[in-house]
Amino acid sequence: MEIAFSKYQGTGNDFVMIDNRSLTFPKNDTELVARLCDRRFGIGGDGLLLLEDDTDSDFKMVYYNSDGNLGSMCGNGGRCLVAFAKNLGLIDDTADFIASDGPHYANVSGGIISLQMKDVDTVNVYPNYVFLDTGSPHHIELVDDLKNFDVFGKGKAIRYGELYGEKGSNVNFVKPEADGSFSVRTYERGVEDETLSCGTGVTAVAIAMYTLGKTTSDRIRLNVQGGQLEVSFSHDKGNFTDVFLIGPAAYVFDGVFPC
């Protein structure tokens, strides 16, 4: 068997993309997904996405973490899948699709994809961290020296720690910058390592920083290892609506993987 694929990346968060409208991909093969995402023995990626037909929207998004297991919502993956759908000729400059956390809307302007994320009505603020769900769960901590911070070690300890149990959480470390932006580094569950960018993570960080009073802006710039993203939203009495994750998504290459 051979698997045709495309590779896309959004601010360094990279994905194996497969057009599965024929439903031929073996979706329960965890080992195969992990091998395709392996950077030494496979194609390499932070995750794998299947694009499938949907009766009520332009397409369906099925997302796997690089460990081969089904994942929750992936913001950068969603943006990359929209770019993939456009290159396949399935959409023009707008898209409606369904993902694990419900329906999403996106628009395309050049290489910039703006993806509407789920509304957020609960932000849990604790003395040393914030926790919220933006389609995936996110733990957020402010740190002073982000550049030299042990993201892998500290992130792994929190992800597997007693706070979140077996399910775990993504873990984000944040530093406010003088220009009003925020720098973010993320340990992602399912990848089990730091990634160059996390879309649901920066979305969570933007909402957390607004909640903590670290910014009064409803359009926030986030600096990640792989570039820069923006998050915009409307806010009313603790409810965040019209939440958009905005940034580049780029085609890398096509290929065929022999299995």
C-alpha positions as CSV (number, residue, x, y, z in Angstrom):
1,M,0.0,0.0,0.0
2,E,1.1,3.6,-0.7
3,I,-0.2,6.7,1.0
4,A,-0.3,10.0,-0.9
5,F,0.2,13.0,1.4
6,S,0.9,16.6,1.6
7,K,3.0,18.4,4.2
8,Y,1.9,21.8,5.6
9,Q,3.2,24.0,8.4
10,G,1.8,26.9,10.4
11,T,4.5,28.9,12.2
12,G,6.6,25.8,12.4
13,N,3.8,23.5,13.7
14,D,3.9,20.9,10.9
15,F,1.4,18.3,9.8
16,V,1.0,15.3,7.5
17,M,-2.2,16.0,5.5
18,I,-4.2,13.2,3.8
19,D,-7.2,13.6,1.5
20,N,-9.4,10.8,2.9
21,R,-12.6,11.5,1.1
22,S,-12.4,8.0,-0.3
23,L,-12.2,6.7,3.3
24,T,-9.3,4.3,2.5
25,F,-7.0,5.4,5.2
26,P,-6.8,2.8,8.1
27,K,-8.0,5.1,10.8
28,N,-7.6,2.7,13.7
29,D,-4.0,2.0,13.0
30,T,-2.2,3.9,15.8
31,E,1.2,2.5,14.8
32,L,0.9,3.6,11.2
33,V,0.0,7.2,12.2
34,A,2.9,7.3,14.6
35,R,5.2,6.0,11.9
36,L,4.1,8.6,9.4
37,C,4.7,11.3,11.9
38,D,8.1,10.0,13.0
39,R,10.9,12.4,12.0
40,R,13.5,9.6,11.5
41,F,11.6,6.7,10.0
42,G,8.6,8.5,8.5
43,I,7.5,11.8,7.0
44,G,7.7,13.8,10.2
45,G,5.1,16.0,11.8
46,D,3.6,17.2,15.0
47,G,0.4,15.5,13.9
48,L,-1.6,14.0,11.1
49,L,-4.9,15.3,9.6
50,L,-7.5,13.6,7.5
51,L,-9.7,15.6,5.3
52,E,-13.1,13.9,4.8
53,D,-16.5,14.6,3.3
54,D,-19.2,16.0,5.5
55,T,-22.9,16.3,4.6
56,D,-23.4,19.7,6.4
57,S,-20.2,21.5,5.8
58,D,-17.3,21.8,3.3
59,F,-15.3,19.0,4.9
60,K,-14.6,17.2,8.2
61,M,-11.3,17.4,10.1
62,V,-9.9,14.3,11.8
63,Y,-6.8,15.0,13.9
64,Y,-4.2,12.6,15.3
65,N,-1.4,13.5,17.6
66,S,2.1,12.4,16.6
67,D,1.9,9.5,19.1
68,G,-0.8,8.0,16.8
69,N,-3.8,8.7,19.0
70,L,-6.8,10.7,18.1
71,G,-6.4,14.3,19.4
72,S,-8.6,17.1,20.4
73,M,-8.9,20.3,18.4
74,C,-5.7,21.6,16.8
75,G,-5.8,25.3,15.8
76,N,-2.7,25.4,13.6
77,G,-3.7,22.1,12.1
78,G,-7.2,23.5,11.3
79,R,-5.6,26.5,9.6
80,C,-3.3,24.2,7.6
81,L,-6.2,22.0,6.6
82,V,-8.1,25.0,5.3
83,A,-5.0,25.8,3.1
84,F,-4.9,22.2,2.0
85,A,-8.6,22.3,1.1
86,K,-8.1,25.4,-0.9
87,N,-5.2,23.8,-2.9
88,L,-7.4,20.8,-3.6
89,G,-10.0,23.2,-5.1
90,L,-12.7,22.3,-2.4
91,I,-13.1,25.9,-1.2
92,D,-12.4,29.4,-2.4
93,D,-11.7,32.0,0.2
94,T,-14.0,30.8,3.0
95,A,-14.6,27.5,4.6
96,D,-17.0,25.8,7.1
97,F,-15.9,22.5,8.5
98,I,-16.5,20.2,11.4
99,A,-13.9,19.2,14.0
100,S,-13.8,17.2,17.2
101,D,-15.0,20.3,19.2
102,G,-17.8,21.3,16.7
103,P,-18.2,23.6,13.7
104,H,-15.5,26.1,12.6
105,Y,-15.4,28.9,10.1
106,A,-12.3,30.2,8.3
107,N,-11.3,32.7,5.7
108,V,-8.2,32.9,3.5
109,S,-6.4,36.0,2.5
110,G,-3.2,35.3,0.7
111,G,-1.2,33.0,2.9
112,I,-3.0,34.1,6.1
113,I,-5.7,31.9,7.5
114,S,-8.1,33.2,10.1
115,L,-9.8,30.4,11.9
116,Q,-12.8,30.9,14.2
117,M,-12.3,28.9,17.5
118,K,-14.8,27.8,20.0
119,D,-16.4,30.3,22.4
120,V,-14.9,30.3,25.9
121,D,-17.1,31.0,28.9
122,T,-15.0,29.5,31.7
123,V,-11.5,30.7,32.7
124,N,-10.1,29.2,35.9
125,V,-7.7,31.5,37.6
126,Y,-5.5,30.1,40.4
127,P,-2.7,31.7,42.4
128,N,0.2,30.5,40.1
129,Y,-1.6,29.5,36.9
130,V,-4.6,29.7,34.7
131,F,-6.5,26.8,33.1
132,L,-9.0,26.9,30.2
133,D,-10.2,24.9,27.3
134,T,-10.0,26.3,23.7
135,G,-10.9,23.0,22.0
136,S,-7.9,21.5,23.9
137,P,-7.1,21.9,27.6
138,H,-4.4,24.4,28.5
139,H,-2.4,25.2,31.6
140,I,-0.8,28.7,31.5
141,E,2.0,30.1,33.7
142,L,3.9,33.4,33.6
143,V,7.7,33.2,33.7
144,D,10.4,35.8,33.8
145,D,13.2,34.1,31.7
146,L,11.3,32.4,29.0
147,K,14.3,32.0,26.7
148,N,16.2,29.8,29.2
149,F,13.2,28.2,30.8
150,D,13.1,24.3,30.9
151,V,9.9,24.0,28.9
152,F,10.3,20.2,28.4
153,G,11.1,19.3,32.0
154,K,8.6,21.7,33.6
155,G,6.0,21.1,31.0
156,K,6.2,17.3,31.3
157,A,6.0,17.4,35.1
158,I,2.8,19.4,34.9
159,R,1.3,17.5,32.0
160,Y,1.7,14.2,33.9
161,G,1.3,15.7,37.4
162,E,-1.5,15.4,39.9
163,L,-3.3,18.5,38.6
164,Y,-4.6,16.8,35.5
165,G,-4.3,13.1,36.1
166,E,-4.1,10.5,33.2
167,K,-5.8,12.8,30.7
168,G,-3.2,15.5,31.1
169,S,-3.0,19.0,29.7
170,N,-1.0,21.1,27.3
171,V,1.3,23.5,29.2
172,N,2.1,27.0,28.2
173,F,4.8,29.3,29.6
174,V,4.3,33.1,28.9
175,K,6.4,36.3,29.1
176,P,4.8,39.7,28.5
177,E,6.8,41.9,26.2
178,A,7.3,45.7,26.2
179,D,5.5,46.2,22.9
180,G,2.3,44.7,24.3
181,S,2.8,41.2,22.7
182,F,3.3,38.0,24.6
183,S,6.0,35.4,24.0
184,V,4.8,31.8,24.4
185,R,6.5,28.4,24.6
186,T,4.3,25.2,24.7
187,Y,4.7,21.6,25.8
188,E,2.1,19.6,23.9
189,R,0.5,16.4,25.1
190,G,0.4,13.8,22.4
191,V,3.6,15.2,20.9
192,E,5.1,14.9,24.4
193,D,7.6,17.6,23.6
194,E,7.9,21.4,23.0
195,T,6.5,22.4,19.6
196,L,7.5,25.5,17.7
197,S,3.9,26.8,17.9
198,C,0.5,25.7,19.3
199,G,-2.7,27.4,18.0
200,T,-5.1,26.4,20.7
201,G,-2.3,27.3,23.1
202,V,-1.8,30.9,22.0
203,T,-5.6,31.3,21.9
204,A,-5.7,30.2,25.5
205,V,-2.8,32.5,26.4
206,A,-4.5,35.5,24.8
207,I,-7.7,34.9,26.7
208,A,-5.8,34.3,30.0
209,M,-3.7,37.4,29.7
210,Y,-6.9,39.5,29.0
211,T,-8.6,37.9,32.0
212,L,-5.6,38.6,34.3
213,G,-5.5,42.3,33.2
214,K,-2.1,41.9,31.5
215,T,-3.7,43.5,28.4
216,T,-6.8,45.5,27.5
217,S,-6.6,44.7,23.8
218,D,-9.1,42.4,22.0
219,R,-6.5,41.7,19.3
220,I,-3.3,40.2,20.7
221,R,0.0,39.3,19.1
222,L,1.7,36.1,20.3
223,N,5.4,35.4,19.6
224,V,6.1,31.7,19.2
225,Q,9.3,29.8,18.3
226,G,8.1,29.4,14.7
227,G,6.9,33.0,14.1
228,Q,4.0,35.2,15.1
229,L,0.3,34.6,15.5
230,E,-2.6,36.9,16.4
231,V,-5.8,36.2,18.4
232,S,-8.9,38.4,18.3
233,F,-12.1,38.1,20.3
234,S,-15.2,39.8,21.7
235,H,-15.6,39.9,25.4
236,D,-18.7,40.4,27.6
237,K,-19.1,39.5,31.2
238,G,-16.6,36.7,31.2
239,N,-17.7,35.3,27.9
240,F,-15.3,35.2,24.9
241,T,-17.0,35.0,21.5
242,D,-15.9,35.5,17.9
243,V,-12.5,34.1,18.8
244,F,-10.2,34.0,15.8
245,L,-6.7,32.5,15.5
246,I,-4.9,34.4,12.7
247,G,-1.6,33.6,11.0
248,P,0.2,32.0,8.1
249,A,-0.2,28.4,6.8
250,A,2.1,27.2,4.1
251,Y,2.4,24.2,1.8
252,V,5.8,22.4,2.1
253,F,5.8,19.4,-0.2
254,D,3.8,16.4,-1.6
255,G,4.9,12.8,-1.5
256,V,3.9,9.1,-1.5
257,F,4.8,7.0,1.5
258,P,5.2,3.2,1.0
259,C,3.7,1.1,3.8
